[in-house]
Amino acid sequence: MFSSTVLEVAIGLVFCFASVALITSSIYEAISSWLDLRSKTLFTGIKDLLNANDPKNSDSKDSINQKLVLGIYNNALASPLGKGEATTINDIKIKPSYIDSKHFALAMIETIQSIPGDFERLGHDIDAVKDDQIRKLLKGIYETSGGEIAKIHSNLASWFDAGMDRVSGSYKRQSQLWCFVIAFLISALFNIDSFHLFSTLWQQPIVEQISAPENASMALDKIKLLPIGWSHITIDWSHKTELIVTVLTISIGWLITASASLFGGPFWFDILKVLINLRGTGVKPKQEAATVATVNTEKLIQPKTIDSEVLGLRNSIIDLHSARNQKDESYRPIQSEERW
């Protein structure tokens, strides 16, 4: 079913897609860390969650919405590396990339409270919140929890997790878009055309030494084993129709490479391991020769003190085991340490 050529072509294509995905993700992670995209996305998500991005709530620095955001980011639980000295949300310099939902709930309760630690006045403090949506939310949580502070924290944490799920989905869509752009640029730069790669590997498989790369640098080196680059491109500029067809074919090949890389490196590496194991799997070697050699050795090397009748009986038993092993491969032969 799986011929050598089919496996070689599949391994070459999967290796190419896995390498491009690994290089793309490494470049995107470097850009994301440099620009603090995760922390900025989280900050924007929390402001949206607390209506601090609403123009009517963001005009005044004294608005309750901005005070909530400021109180959360000044809290050491939510922002351990921050100094807690920011007076406006624009003064917040250190923004964490991740905030635990329980820590968010504790920080928000502490921000709302007029007297820190006075949970008996929490209901009055919630009634003092000016934003209608936030007040109704907090009041509903307070009433359904029966005033128990542990349940209030749990419900606030659940609300925060639900909001962050939407933020995570938005960040994932944004990262997928940027990863596609990066993968397409890599495909165009190195001319990683899936059509040309497939046709070349089908005519002449050249992926004998391919293995899964461990990092982006290794992937970049190993991907050069494949038929990529601009050296094989020959364009006749005098024929416009041929030129247009060639450009479109190459561009579609780049698009296929970039789109395939969006599945991620782990996805393609798992498939690559399966294909490599499938190519390396052969017929189980027979044990007949080794068994016969072992039997002969057992017969020759015998102490002279053993009685000839006992020795003959022992060799007969060994011959019986050897014959059974040759007929039935599932039969476990007697081990050397089990012999008399």
C-alpha positions as CSV (number, residue, x, y, z in Angstrom):
1,M,0.0,0.0,0.0
2,F,2.8,2.4,1.0
3,S,5.5,2.4,-1.6
4,S,8.9,3.8,-0.9
5,T,8.3,6.8,-3.2
6,V,5.0,7.7,-1.6
7,L,6.6,7.6,1.9
8,E,9.6,9.7,0.8
9,V,7.3,12.3,-0.7
10,A,5.1,12.4,2.4
11,I,8.1,12.6,4.7
12,G,9.6,15.4,2.6
13,L,6.4,17.5,2.6
14,V,5.7,17.0,6.3
15,F,9.3,17.8,7.2
16,C,9.0,21.0,5.2
17,F,5.8,22.1,6.8
18,A,7.1,21.2,10.3
19,S,10.3,23.2,9.8
20,V,8.4,26.3,8.4
21,A,6.0,26.1,11.4
22,L,8.9,25.9,13.9
23,I,10.7,28.8,12.3
24,T,7.5,30.8,12.1
25,S,6.5,30.2,15.8
26,S,10.1,31.1,16.9
27,I,10.0,34.4,15.0
28,Y,6.5,35.2,16.3
29,E,7.4,34.4,19.9
30,A,10.5,36.7,19.6
31,I,8.4,39.5,18.2
32,S,5.7,38.9,20.8
33,S,8.2,39.1,23.7
34,W,9.8,42.2,22.2
35,L,6.5,44.0,21.8
36,D,4.9,42.6,25.0
37,L,1.9,41.5,23.0
38,R,0.6,39.2,25.7
39,S,0.7,41.7,28.5
40,K,-0.8,44.4,26.3
41,T,-3.6,42.1,25.2
42,L,-4.4,41.1,28.8
43,F,-4.4,44.8,29.9
44,T,-6.8,45.7,27.0
45,G,-9.0,42.7,27.9
46,I,-9.2,43.7,31.6
47,K,-10.1,47.3,30.6
48,D,-12.8,46.0,28.3
49,L,-14.0,43.6,31.1
50,L,-14.4,46.6,33.5
51,N,-15.7,49.0,30.9
52,A,-12.6,51.2,31.3
53,N,-12.3,51.6,27.5
54,D,-15.8,53.1,27.2
55,P,-15.3,56.8,26.3
56,K,-17.8,58.0,28.9
57,N,-15.9,56.1,31.6
58,S,-12.4,56.9,30.4
59,D,-12.7,60.7,30.2
60,S,-12.1,61.2,33.9
61,K,-9.2,59.7,35.7
62,D,-11.4,59.5,38.8
63,S,-14.0,57.2,37.2
64,I,-14.7,54.0,39.1
65,N,-13.8,51.9,36.0
66,Q,-10.3,53.3,35.8
67,K,-9.9,53.0,39.6
68,L,-10.8,49.3,39.4
69,V,-8.2,48.7,36.7
70,L,-5.6,50.8,38.6
71,G,-6.4,49.0,41.9
72,I,-5.9,45.6,40.3
73,Y,-2.6,46.4,38.6
74,N,-1.3,48.2,41.8
75,N,-2.1,45.0,43.8
76,A,0.9,42.8,44.5
77,L,-1.2,39.7,43.9
78,A,-2.1,40.6,40.4
79,S,1.2,42.4,39.5
80,P,4.0,41.0,41.7
81,L,6.7,42.9,39.8
82,G,4.9,46.2,39.9
83,K,5.6,48.9,42.6
84,G,2.0,49.8,43.1
85,E,2.7,53.5,42.7
86,A,0.8,54.3,39.6
87,T,-1.8,57.1,39.9
88,T,-3.5,56.6,36.5
89,I,-3.8,53.6,34.2
90,N,-1.4,55.4,31.8
91,D,1.3,55.3,34.5
92,I,1.2,51.6,34.8
93,K,4.6,50.5,33.4
94,I,4.9,46.9,34.4
95,K,2.0,44.8,33.0
96,P,2.0,41.0,33.8
97,S,1.4,38.6,30.9
98,Y,-0.9,36.4,33.1
99,I,-3.1,37.1,36.2
100,D,-4.5,34.2,38.2
101,S,-8.3,34.4,38.4
102,K,-8.3,34.0,42.2
103,H,-5.7,36.8,42.6
104,F,-7.9,39.0,40.3
105,A,-10.9,38.4,42.5
106,L,-9.0,39.2,45.7
107,A,-7.6,42.4,44.1
108,M,-10.9,43.5,42.9
109,I,-12.6,43.1,46.2
110,E,-9.8,45.0,47.9
111,T,-10.2,47.8,45.4
112,I,-14.0,48.1,46.0
113,Q,-13.8,48.0,49.7
114,S,-13.9,51.4,51.5
115,I,-12.2,49.8,54.5
116,P,-9.8,47.0,53.7
117,G,-10.7,43.8,55.3
118,D,-14.2,44.9,56.4
119,F,-16.3,42.3,54.6
120,E,-19.4,43.3,56.6
121,R,-19.6,46.5,54.7
122,L,-19.0,44.8,51.3
123,G,-22.7,45.1,50.3
124,H,-22.7,48.8,51.0
125,D,-19.4,49.2,49.1
126,I,-20.9,47.4,46.1
127,D,-23.9,49.7,46.2
128,A,-21.5,52.6,45.9
129,V,-20.1,51.5,42.6
130,K,-21.3,54.1,40.0
131,D,-21.0,51.9,36.9
132,D,-24.5,50.3,36.4
133,Q,-23.3,47.1,34.7
134,I,-20.4,46.4,37.2
135,R,-22.7,47.2,40.1
136,K,-25.4,44.9,39.0
137,L,-22.8,42.2,38.3
138,L,-21.2,42.5,41.8
139,K,-24.6,42.8,43.5
140,G,-25.8,39.6,41.8
141,I,-22.7,37.7,42.8
142,Y,-23.0,39.0,46.4
143,E,-26.6,38.0,46.7
144,T,-26.3,34.6,45.1
145,S,-23.3,33.8,47.3
146,G,-25.2,34.6,50.5
147,G,-22.6,37.1,51.6
148,E,-19.9,34.4,52.0
149,I,-16.6,35.9,50.9
150,A,-15.2,32.6,49.6
151,K,-18.2,32.1,47.2
152,I,-17.9,35.8,46.1
153,H,-14.2,35.2,45.3
154,S,-15.1,32.0,43.4
155,N,-17.8,33.6,41.4
156,L,-15.6,36.6,40.5
157,A,-12.9,34.2,39.4
158,S,-15.3,32.3,37.2
159,W,-16.5,35.6,35.6
160,F,-12.9,36.6,35.0
161,D,-12.0,33.2,33.4
162,A,-15.0,33.5,31.1
163,G,-13.9,37.0,30.0
164,M,-10.3,35.9,29.5
165,D,-11.5,33.0,27.3
166,R,-12.7,35.6,24.9
167,V,-9.5,37.5,25.2
168,S,-7.5,34.3,24.5
169,G,-9.6,33.6,21.4
170,S,-9.0,37.1,20.1
171,Y,-5.2,36.8,20.8
172,K,-5.1,33.4,19.1
173,R,-6.8,34.8,16.0
174,Q,-4.4,37.7,15.9
175,S,-1.4,35.4,16.4
176,Q,-2.7,33.0,13.6
177,L,-2.9,36.0,11.2
178,W,0.6,37.1,12.0
179,C,2.0,33.6,11.8
180,F,0.5,33.2,8.4
181,V,2.1,36.4,7.2
182,I,5.5,35.4,8.6
183,A,5.2,31.9,7.1
184,F,4.2,33.3,3.7
185,L,7.2,35.7,3.8
186,I,9.5,32.8,4.7
187,S,8.1,30.7,1.8
188,A,8.6,33.6,-0.6
189,L,12.1,34.4,0.7
190,F,13.3,30.8,0.3
191,N,10.9,29.9,-2.5
192,I,9.4,27.0,-0.6
193,D,6.9,26.0,-3.3
194,S,4.8,23.0,-2.3
195,F,4.1,22.1,-6.0
196,H,7.8,22.1,-7.0
197,L,8.7,20.3,-3.8
198,F,6.2,17.5,-4.5
199,S,7.1,17.1,-8.1
200,T,10.9,17.0,-7.4
201,L,10.5,14.5,-4.5
202,W,8.3,12.3,-6.6
203,Q,10.9,12.1,-9.4
204,Q,13.9,11.7,-7.1
205,P,13.4,11.1,-3.4
206,I,16.2,12.7,-1.4
207,V,15.1,12.6,2.2
208,E,17.1,9.6,3.6
209,Q,18.7,11.6,6.4
210,I,15.7,13.6,7.5
211,S,14.9,13.8,11.3
212,A,12.8,16.1,13.4
213,P,14.8,19.3,14.2
214,E,15.0,20.5,17.8
215,N,15.0,24.2,17.3
216,A,14.5,26.9,14.6
217,S,18.2,27.1,13.7
218,M,18.4,23.3,13.1
219,A,15.2,23.4,11.1
220,L,16.6,26.2,8.9
221,D,19.8,24.1,8.2
222,K,17.9,20.9,7.6
223,I,15.3,22.4,5.3
224,K,18.1,23.2,2.8
225,L,18.2,19.5,2.1
226,L,15.0,19.8,0.2
227,P,14.6,21.2,-3.3
228,I,13.9,24.8,-2.4
229,G,15.4,28.1,-3.5
230,W,15.5,30.2,-6.6
231,S,18.2,28.4,-8.6
232,H,15.8,26.2,-10.5
233,I,13.5,29.0,-11.6
234,T,13.7,29.9,-15.3
235,I,11.3,32.4,-16.6
236,D,10.8,33.4,-20.2
237,W,9.9,37.1,-20.0
238,S,8.9,37.2,-23.7
239,H,5.8,35.0,-23.1
240,K,3.5,36.9,-20.8
241,T,1.0,34.1,-20.5
242,E,3.7,31.7,-19.4
243,L,5.0,34.3,-17.0
244,I,1.6,34.8,-15.4
245,V,1.0,31.1,-15.0
246,T,4.4,30.6,-13.4
247,V,3.9,33.4,-11.0
248,L,0.4,32.2,-10.0
249,T,1.6,28.6,-9.6
250,I,4.5,29.6,-7.4
251,S,2.3,32.0,-5.3
252,I,-0.2,29.2,-4.7
253,G,2.6,26.9,-3.7
254,W,3.7,29.6,-1.1
255,L,0.1,29.9,0.1
256,I,-0.1,26.1,0.6
257,T,3.1,26.0,2.6
258,A,2.1,29.0,4.7
259,S,-1.4,27.6,5.4
260,A,0.0,24.1,6.3
261,S,2.4,25.7,8.8
262,L,-0.6,27.1,10.8
263,F,-1.3,23.6,12.1
264,G,1.8,24.0,14.3
265,G,5.1,22.3,14.7
266,P,3.9,19.6,17.2
267,F,1.2,18.5,14.8
268,W,3.6,17.9,11.9
269,F,6.3,16.5,14.1
270,D,4.0,13.8,15.4
271,I,3.1,12.9,11.8
272,L,6.7,12.9,10.8
273,K,7.6,10.4,13.6
274,V,4.9,8.1,12.4
275,L,6.1,8.3,8.8
276,I,9.7,7.7,9.7
277,N,8.8,4.7,11.9
278,L,6.6,3.4,9.1
279,R,9.5,3.7,6.7
280,G,12.0,2.1,9.1
281,T,9.7,-0.9,10.0
282,G,10.8,-4.1,8.4
283,V,10.1,-7.8,8.7
284,K,10.8,-9.3,12.1
285,P,14.1,-11.2,11.9
286,K,13.9,-15.0,12.4
287,Q,15.5,-16.5,15.5
288,E,16.2,-19.9,14.0
289,A,19.9,-19.5,13.4
290,A,20.6,-18.0,16.8
291,T,18.5,-20.7,18.5
292,V,20.4,-23.6,16.7
293,A,23.7,-22.0,17.6
294,T,22.7,-21.7,21.2
295,V,21.5,-25.4,21.2
296,N,24.8,-26.6,19.7
297,T,26.8,-24.7,22.3
298,E,24.8,-26.1,25.1
299,K,25.4,-29.6,23.7
300,L,29.2,-29.2,23.3
301,I,30.0,-27.4,26.6
302,Q,29.1,-30.0,29.2
303,P,30.8,-31.1,32.4
304,K,32.4,-34.5,32.0
305,T,31.2,-35.6,35.5
306,I,27.5,-35.8,34.3
307,D,26.3,-39.3,33.6
308,S,25.9,-40.2,29.9
309,E,22.3,-41.2,30.4
310,V,21.4,-37.9,32.1
311,L,23.3,-36.0,29.5
312,G,21.4,-37.7,26.7
313,L,18.1,-37.0,28.4
314,R,19.0,-33.3,28.8
315,N,20.0,-32.9,25.1
316,S,16.7,-34.6,24.0
317,I,14.8,-32.0,26.0
318,I,16.8,-29.1,24.5
319,D,16.2,-30.6,21.0
320,L,12.4,-30.7,21.8
321,H,12.4,-27.0,22.8
322,S,14.4,-26.1,19.6
323,A,12.0,-27.9,17.3
324,R,9.0,-26.4,19.0
325,N,10.6,-22.9,18.6
326,Q,11.2,-23.4,14.9
327,K,7.6,-24.4,14.2
328,D,5.9,-21.8,16.5
329,E,7.4,-18.3,16.7
330,S,5.1,-17.3,19.6
331,Y,6.7,-20.1,21.7
332,R,9.2,-18.8,24.2
333,P,12.4,-20.9,24.0
334,I,14.0,-22.0,27.2
335,Q,16.4,-19.5,28.6
336,S,20.0,-20.3,29.4
337,E,19.6,-19.6,33.1
338,E,16.6,-22.0,33.2
339,R,18.6,-25.0,31.8
340,W,19.9,-27.7,34.1
